[in-house]
Amino acid sequence: MDRRQLLARLGAVSCFALPFRAHAQALRKKVKITDVKVMIVRGPTWDWNLIKIETDAGVHGIGEAYWGPGVKDMILKRLKDDLIGEDPLNVVKLYTKSLLFNGGYAAIAGVTVQAASGLEIALWDLAGKLIGVPVCDLLGGRFRDKVRFYRTLSSPPDKDPGNPESWRKQAHDALADNPFGFTAFKFQGDSVAPTADPTFSEPGHDRYTNQLTNKDIRRLVERMELVRKEIGPDIDMAVECHWKYSVNDVIQYCNALEPIHPMWVEDPTPPENVETMERVSRATNVPICTGENLYGLSQFAPLILRQACAGVHIDIPKSGGLFEAKRISDFADLYGIWTACHNPASAVGTIASAHAAASVRNFRVHELAGGRDPWTFEMVTHEGPFFKDGNFIIQDKPGLGVDLNPDVVKAHLAPGEQWWG
């Protein structure tokens, strides 16, 4: 089977799992989309784009598109009209339509794909509510009822990353204040060099280059060694690079990190060059995880085919939604590449992403970066805790299993926003 045949087969998979196709068929052409609404919630770090799709059956679905400006306008001014009057159970068709009819608006990446991804998530929530089953069951069923999460720690620790002790303290505090029971954490390794030399006055430092000096590498490794010593050998730790480094420098860095056994080094080189990522991946035994800046299977495919990473890091409300994430993950699995989920979303996008993670086989761990403040999970209605022992628990409720809590959301709307206004 060649690449074209493989991609065609992946694209031909039905969007509904077999047990639910009869239920979906019974509703087809009986429910129509009547409105699409968007509002922006101001989170602790990002502005979250929340989406609501309404129907003539009185049932609605909610979703979230990747954070940032422009998404709301794209949905309301370009994509909304293409959905009104459509059957909401044609999830993949409507996602495809959103991109196909807007080819002149960057429909292979950027805001257009982000907007379509949020709509797709809301459609899956709506479909689950109409049929009466959780979203992950519609995606082919679940491999797991709980999804392991890792916590991304902020940067810089204690506002003083130049001080090695601040890294040890951050690791200690993360374990001590750990209400969700996380067993994995990510540390912002890329903050070390610029904060140790904020004026870029050391030899070899320049604000616009991606060089790591020997001194930088020693600093980075020293701090990550302190973190490993503090958390112990059994807690997983990832190290963030944010695409900042050149190939040879980051290979040296990764190899120097090998004794502390990181879960992965993330985004060591810029994502637009698969060949450099492949070179890094082949030159070190440290796992490389990347992909948060990629869109759709078409952009992940070269990375996977070249086996340029150990794990694909899919940001589901950004890269195409739930079904596209499943296609990416299934394709990666054919090459022995595992899936992790990047996630700066609110509770809505986080829960949607966790449903996709539950439905794919070779899944490792899911990020929690944007929902650390208590209110960010209070913004949705739910019964019982979402997290236990570092795992998100999939609730056996229709759709995503949640709806918005108006009081909490209204208290955190971005300036100028109104409740589903």
C-alpha positions in Angstrom: 0.0 0.0 0.0 1.6 3.3 -1.1 1.2 6.6 0.7 -1.7 7.8 -1.5 -3.7 4.6 -0.9 -3.0 4.8 2.8 -4.2 8.4 3.1 -7.3 7.6 1.0 -8.2 4.7 3.2 -7.8 6.9 6.3 -10.0 9.5 4.8 -12.7 6.9 4.0 -13.4 5.9 7.6 -17.0 6.6 8.6 -17.3 9.3 11.2 -19.7 7.3 13.4 -18.8 4.1 15.2 -20.8 1.1 13.9 -23.1 0.7 17.0 -24.4 4.2 16.6 -24.9 4.5 12.8 -28.5 3.3 13.0 -29.3 5.9 15.7 -27.7 8.6 13.5 -29.6 7.4 10.4 -32.9 7.7 12.2 -32.2 11.3 12.9 -30.8 12.3 9.6 -32.7 15.1 7.7 -34.9 15.6 10.8 -32.7 18.1 12.7 -31.3 21.3 11.2 -28.8 23.8 12.4 -30.4 27.2 13.1 -27.7 29.3 14.5 -24.0 29.5 15.4 -22.7 31.7 18.2 -19.3 32.7 19.6 -18.1 34.4 22.7 -14.7 35.0 24.1 -13.8 34.2 27.7 -10.7 35.7 29.3 -8.6 32.9 30.8 -5.7 33.3 33.1 -3.3 33.4 30.2 -5.3 33.3 26.9 -8.6 34.5 25.5 -10.7 31.3 24.8 -13.0 31.2 21.8 -16.2 29.3 22.8 -18.7 28.1 20.2 -22.4 27.1 20.4 -24.3 25.5 17.6 -28.1 25.6 17.9 -30.8 23.4 16.2 -34.5 23.3 15.6 -34.7 20.3 17.9 -33.9 22.6 20.9 -30.5 20.7 21.4 -27.2 22.6 21.2 -23.6 21.6 21.1 -20.6 23.5 22.5 -17.0 23.6 21.4 -13.8 25.6 21.5 -11.4 26.8 18.9 -7.8 27.6 19.6 -7.1 30.8 21.4 -6.3 34.1 19.8 -7.9 36.9 17.7 -9.7 36.6 14.5 -11.4 33.2 15.2 -14.8 34.8 16.2 -14.9 36.9 13.0 -14.0 34.0 10.8 -16.8 31.9 12.2 -19.5 34.6 12.2 -18.6 36.3 9.0 -17.4 33.4 6.8 -18.3 29.9 8.2 -21.7 30.4 9.9 -23.8 30.8 6.8 -22.4 27.6 5.3 -23.8 25.6 8.3 -27.2 27.1 8.7 -29.9 24.6 7.5 -27.5 21.7 7.4 -27.9 18.3 9.1 -25.6 18.5 12.2 -24.9 14.8 12.1 -22.8 15.2 8.9 -19.9 16.2 11.1 -17.0 15.5 8.8 -18.9 16.8 5.8 -19.5 20.1 7.5 -15.9 20.4 8.7 -14.8 19.7 5.1 -17.3 22.2 3.7 -15.9 24.9 6.1 -12.5 24.5 4.6 -13.5 23.7 1.0 -15.6 26.8 0.6 -13.0 29.1 2.1 -9.9 28.1 0.2 -8.9 31.7 -0.2 -8.8 32.2 3.5 -5.8 30.0 4.5 -7.9 26.8 4.7 -4.9 24.6 5.1 -3.7 26.4 8.3 -4.2 29.3 10.6 -7.4 30.9 11.8 -9.6 29.2 9.3 -8.6 25.7 10.4 -8.8 26.8 14.0 -12.3 28.1 13.5 -13.4 25.0 11.7 -11.8 22.8 14.4 -14.0 24.5 17.1 -17.1 24.1 15.0 -16.3 20.4 14.5 -15.9 19.9 18.3 -19.3 21.6 18.8 -20.9 19.3 16.2 -19.5 16.2 17.9 -21.0 17.4 21.2 -24.3 18.1 19.5 -24.2 14.6 17.8 -23.6 12.9 21.1 -26.4 14.7 22.8 -28.8 13.9 19.9 -27.9 10.2 19.9 -27.5 10.0 23.6 -23.9 8.8 24.0 -20.5 10.2 24.9 -18.4 11.7 22.1 -15.6 9.2 22.5 -18.0 6.3 21.8 -19.0 7.9 18.5 -15.3 8.1 17.5 -15.0 4.3 17.4 -15.3 3.5 21.1 -12.9 4.1 23.8 -9.6 2.3 24.7 -9.7 3.8 28.1 -12.1 5.4 30.6 -9.4 7.6 32.1 -6.8 9.8 30.3 -3.5 10.5 31.9 -2.5 14.2 32.1 0.7 16.1 32.7 0.9 19.6 34.1 2.8 22.3 32.3 4.6 24.5 34.9 5.0 28.2 34.3 8.1 30.1 33.3 10.1 31.5 34.8 9.9 29.8 38.2 9.7 32.3 41.1 10.5 35.0 38.5 14.1 34.0 38.9 15.1 31.2 36.5 18.7 32.3 36.6 18.9 30.9 40.1 19.2 27.1 40.1 17.5 26.9 43.4 14.3 28.3 41.9 14.0 25.2 39.7 14.3 22.8 42.6 11.7 24.9 44.5 9.3 24.9 41.6 9.5 21.1 41.3 9.0 20.7 45.1 6.0 23.0 45.1 4.4 21.3 42.1 4.4 18.0 44.0 3.3 19.6 47.3 0.4 21.5 45.7 -1.0 18.8 43.5 -4.7 18.4 44.0 -5.2 16.6 40.7 -2.5 14.0 41.5 -0.4 14.6 38.5 2.4 12.1 37.9 4.1 14.0 35.0 5.2 17.6 34.6 6.7 19.8 31.9 9.4 22.4 32.7 10.2 25.5 30.6 13.9 24.7 29.8 14.0 27.4 27.1 13.7 30.1 29.7 17.1 29.5 31.1 19.5 31.1 28.7 17.7 34.4 28.0 16.9 35.0 31.7 20.4 34.1 32.9 21.7 36.8 30.4 18.8 39.2 29.8 20.9 41.8 28.1 22.4 39.2 25.6 25.9 40.4 26.6 27.6 37.0 27.0 29.9 35.8 24.2 27.8 33.9 21.6 24.5 35.4 22.7 22.3 37.4 20.2 18.6 38.1 20.5 17.8 36.9 17.0 19.9 33.8 16.7 19.2 30.3 17.9 22.6 29.4 19.3 23.2 27.5 22.5 26.7 28.1 24.0 28.5 25.5 26.1 27.7 27.6 29.1 24.0 27.6 28.2 24.0 23.8 27.9 25.7 23.4 31.3 23.1 25.8 32.8 20.2 23.9 31.3 21.4 20.5 32.3 22.2 21.6 35.8 18.7 22.9 36.3 17.0 19.8 34.9 19.2 17.6 37.0 18.0 19.5 40.1 14.4 19.0 39.0 15.0 15.3 38.5 16.6 14.9 41.9 13.7 16.7 43.5 10.8 14.8 41.9 12.5 11.4 42.0 13.0 8.8 39.3 9.4 7.7 38.9 7.7 11.0 38.1 7.8 11.8 34.4 9.3 15.1 33.3 9.3 16.8 29.9 11.5 19.7 28.8 10.2 22.5 26.6 12.3 24.1 23.9 9.8 26.2 22.0 11.6 25.7 18.6 14.4 27.9 19.6 17.6 26.0 18.8 19.8 25.1 15.9 20.3 21.4 15.1 23.8 20.8 16.3 23.4 22.7 19.5 20.2 21.0 20.5 21.6 17.5 19.7 24.4 18.3 22.2 21.7 19.4 24.7 19.5 16.4 24.2 22.4 14.0 24.6 23.5 15.8 27.8 20.0 15.3 29.2 19.9 11.6 28.6 21.0 10.6 32.1 18.0 12.2 33.7 15.6 10.2 31.4 13.2 12.9 30.3 9.8 11.8 29.1 10.6 13.9 26.0 12.3 17.0 24.8 9.6 19.2 23.1 9.9 21.2 19.9 13.7 21.4 19.7 13.9 23.0 16.3 11.5 25.1 14.2 8.5 23.0 13.0 8.6 24.1 9.4 11.6 21.9 8.6 10.9 18.2 9.0 14.5 17.3 7.9 16.1 19.1 10.9 13.6 17.5 13.3 14.4 14.1 11.8 18.2 14.7 12.2 17.8 15.6 15.9 15.5 12.6 16.5 18.0 10.2 14.9 21.0 11.7 16.7 19.8 11.2 20.3 18.2 8.6 22.5 16.0 11.2 24.2 12.4 11.0 22.8 11.4 14.0 20.7 7.8 15.2 20.8 6.5 17.8 18.4 3.5 18.9 16.3 1.5 21.6 18.2 2.1 24.1 15.3 1.0 21.7 12.6 -2.4 21.5 10.9 -4.2 18.4 9.8 -3.0 15.0 8.6 -1.4 16.6 5.5 1.1 18.5 7.6 1.7 15.7 10.1 2.2 13.1 7.4 5.8 14.0 6.4 6.8 14.1 10.0 5.4 10.6 10.5 6.6 9.1 7.3 10.2 10.2 8.0 9.8 9.0 11.6 11.2 12.4 12.7 9.9 12.2 16.2 8.9 9.7 18.9 5.6 11.2 19.6 3.1 13.6 17.8 1.8 16.4 19.9 -1.6 17.3 18.5 -3.4 20.4 19.6 -6.9 19.2 18.8 -8.9 22.6 18.9 -6.2 23.9 16.5 -5.2 21.2 14.1 -8.6 20.0 12.8 -10.8 18.8 15.6 -11.5 15.3 17.0 -11.8 13.2 13.9 -8.8 14.7 12.2 -6.8 14.0 15.4 -7.9 10.4 15.3 -6.7 10.2 11.7 -3.3 11.7 12.6 -3.0 9.3 15.6 -3.9 6.2 13.6 -1.5 7.1 10.9 1.3 7.7 13.5 0.5 4.4 15.1 1.4 2.6 11.9 4.9 3.8 12.3 5.2 3.1 16.0 4.8 6.8 16.9 2.7 7.6 20.0 0.3 10.4 20.5 0.3 13.2 23.1 -2.1 16.1 23.3 -1.0 19.7 23.5 -3.5 21.8 25.3 -3.8 25.5 26.3 -7.6 25.3 26.1 -10.4 26.0 28.6 -12.3 23.2 30.3 -14.4 22.8 27.1 -11.5 22.2 24.7 -9.7 20.1 27.3 -12.6 17.8 27.8 -13.2 17.5 24.0 -9.5 16.7 23.5 -9.6 14.1 26.3 -12.5 12.3 24.5 -10.4 12.0 21.4 -7.5 10.7 23.5 -9.7 8.1 25.0 -10.6 6.8 21.5 -7.1 6.4 20.1 -4.9 3.3 20.7 -1.3 4.5 21.1 -2.0 7.5 23.4 0.5 8.5 26.1 -0.4 11.7 28.0 -2.4 14.9 27.7 -1.3 18.4 28.7 -3.0 20.8 31.1 -1.7 24.2 30.6 -4.6 26.6 30.4 -7.0 25.2 33.1 -5.0 25.4 36.3 -7.0 28.1 38.0 -10.0 26.5 39.9 -12.6 28.5 38.1 -11.6 27.3 34.7 -13.2 23.9 35.5 -16.0 25.5 37.4 -17.0 27.1 34.2 -18.7 23.9 33.1 -21.4 21.9 34.9 -20.4 18.4 36.1 -20.9 15.8 38.7 -18.0 14.7 40.8 -14.3 15.4 40.2 -12.9 15.5 36.7 -9.4 14.3 37.8 -8.3 11.5 40.0 -4.7 10.3 40.5 -3.5 12.4 37.6 -6.1 11.1 35.2 -9.1 12.8 33.6 -12.2 10.6 34.1 -14.5 10.3 31.1 -18.1 10.7 32.2 -20.8 8.5 30.8 -23.0 11.3 29.6 -24.2 12.4 26.2 -21.8 14.5 24.1 -18.9 16.0 26.0 -21.0 15.5 29.2 -20.9 19.2 30.2 -22.5 22.5 29.6 -21.5 26.0 30.5 -22.1 27.5 34.0 -23.5 30.9 33.1 -22.5 32.6 36.4 -18.8 31.6 36.1 -18.5 32.3 32.4 -20.2 35.7 32.6 -17.8 36.7 35.4 -14.8 36.0 33.0 -16.0 37.3 29.6 -13.4 39.3 27.7 -14.0 43.0 27.6 -16.9 43.9 25.3 -18.2 40.3 25.1 -21.7 39.3 26.0 -23.2 35.9 27.0 -23.5 34.2 23.6 -23.9 37.7 22.2 
